[in-house]
């Protein structure tokens, strides 16, 4: 016995799921390409100098955070 009706188009369900996901992503706080490029350029220089070792990126509800970890 199948749980899917012959009248149901599975692509409609997938399209609805994509639209819901796109709506959630549009409200997300992120870094834009220029911001991230500047941050990663600085990070690379500091790693090369031996000052920084690792990083983390967090996307919170109201802000995006780039954290660095020193030696």
Backbone torsions as a table, in degrees:
resi	resn	phi	psi	omega
1	UNK	NA	132.0	-178.6
2	UNK	-98.6	142.2	178.0
3	UNK	-87.9	-10.3	-178.1
4	UNK	-96.5	126.9	178.3
5	UNK	-73.7	148.2	177.2
6	UNK	-66.7	-20.9	-179.4
7	UNK	-83.1	-13.1	-176.2
8	UNK	-85.8	131.6	177.2
9	UNK	-96.8	112.9	-177.4
10	UNK	-61.9	-26.4	-179.9
11	UNK	-67.7	-27.4	176.9
12	UNK	-65.8	-40.9	178.8
13	UNK	-65.1	-41.5	179.0
14	UNK	-66.3	-39.0	178.9
15	UNK	-64.2	-41.2	178.8
16	UNK	-64.5	-39.8	179.0
17	UNK	-65.5	-40.6	177.8
18	UNK	-64.0	-41.2	179.1
19	UNK	-64.0	-41.5	178.8
20	UNK	-64.1	-42.2	179.1
21	UNK	-66.1	-40.0	179.6
22	UNK	-64.8	-38.0	177.8
23	UNK	-64.9	-39.0	178.5
24	UNK	-68.2	-37.7	-179.2
25	UNK	-70.5	-29.8	-177.7
26	UNK	-69.3	-19.9	178.6
27	UNK	-94.6	0.3	-176.9
28	UNK	-77.8	139.6	175.3
29	UNK	-88.0	128.1	-179.2
30	UNK	-140.3	174.5	169.1
31	UNK	-88.0	142.2	172.2
32	UNK	-83.8	172.4	-174.5
33	UNK	-60.1	-41.6	-179.5
34	UNK	-66.1	-42.0	178.4
35	UNK	-62.7	-47.6	-178.2
36	UNK	-65.7	-38.0	177.5
37	UNK	-60.9	-46.2	178.7
38	UNK	-63.2	-42.8	179.6
39	UNK	-62.9	-46.7	-177.7
40	UNK	-70.3	-31.0	174.5
41	UNK	-63.8	-46.2	177.2
42	UNK	-62.6	-44.2	179.5
43	UNK	-58.5	-44.7	179.4
44	UNK	-61.1	-40.8	177.9
45	UNK	-65.2	-41.7	-178.6
46	UNK	-70.3	-34.3	175.2
47	UNK	-65.9	-43.1	179.2
48	UNK	-61.5	-32.9	177.9
49	UNK	-80.6	-6.8	179.3
50	UNK	82.6	11.4	-177.8
51	UNK	-85.9	-38.2	-177.2
52	UNK	-116.9	149.6	-176.9
53	UNK	-120.6	-31.1	-175.4
54	UNK	-154.0	169.0	178.4
55	UNK	-145.5	165.4	174.3
56	UNK	-141.2	145.6	175.8
57	UNK	-120.2	127.0	178.3
58	UNK	-122.5	135.7	177.4
59	UNK	-112.1	101.3	-179.9
60	UNK	-91.5	176.5	-177.5
61	UNK	-61.3	-39.2	-174.5
62	UNK	-113.8	-3.4	-179.2
63	UNK	-160.2	156.4	173.1
64	UNK	-105.0	137.1	-174.0
65	UNK	-124.6	129.4	172.8
66	UNK	-110.6	115.5	-178.0
67	UNK	-110.3	142.0	177.4
68	UNK	-115.3	153.8	178.3
69	UNK	-121.4	123.9	-179.6
70	UNK	-82.0	171.8	-179.8
71	UNK	-24.6	NA	NA
